[in-house]
Amino acid sequence: MSLKSDLESALVDSVRDSFRTVMNVELEVSDPAASDMLNAELICTIGTAGKLEGSLSVSVPETGACAIVSRMLQDTITRVTPDVCDGMRELANMVAGGLKLRVANQDCSFDISIPTVVQGRVMHITVTGDVDKIIRRFSSPEFVFDVEFIFKLNHDSQSAQTGAAKAVSKASALERLKAMTAKASGG
């Protein structure tokens, strides 16, 4: 398997596990066509630095963000509030953290930044340059959102050595995450 395939699988697993564990929601996954861009009104982004440099973004319409955070808080939220933005930041943080744990033992370690939410009308993420991009659409009967990971492999040897040292200690954290997920799903 290629690095991009491994990252794609890890990303999908991280999103699905986050929703299953926190909200008891099963998600459908698809590969959106370039012409089928989601009209995002909130984009939550987390930067990555280390062996993998780039950003992970969750793009969602306002109604979807409200539905997601309503499920997280077990409440009814009908408009974007600071709580919705906080919930979307937390969701992006869970997804990025899950991805980080899943690839730590593949010499692809990275650190993550503080999540940022941008709110507007009909926003899209564009990228130029020599980078790879993974984009997946996730949906449930209540909401739809896109997760996009834009990245490049950092060949700087010092970052690689630091990442390798961190990967050893994070491998056991991945096993703990898998055990918690299995326990939460009754497995």
Secondary structure, 3 states (H helix, E strand, C coil): CCHHHHHHHHHHHHHHHHHHHHHCCCCEEECCCCCCCCCEEEEEEEEEEECEEEEEEEEECHHHHHHHHHHHHCCCCCCCCHHHHHHHHHHHHHHHHHHHHHHHHHCCCEEECCCEEEEEEEECCCCCCCCEEEEEEEECCCCEEEEEEEEEECCCHHHHHHHHHHHHHHHHHHHHHHHHHHHHCCC
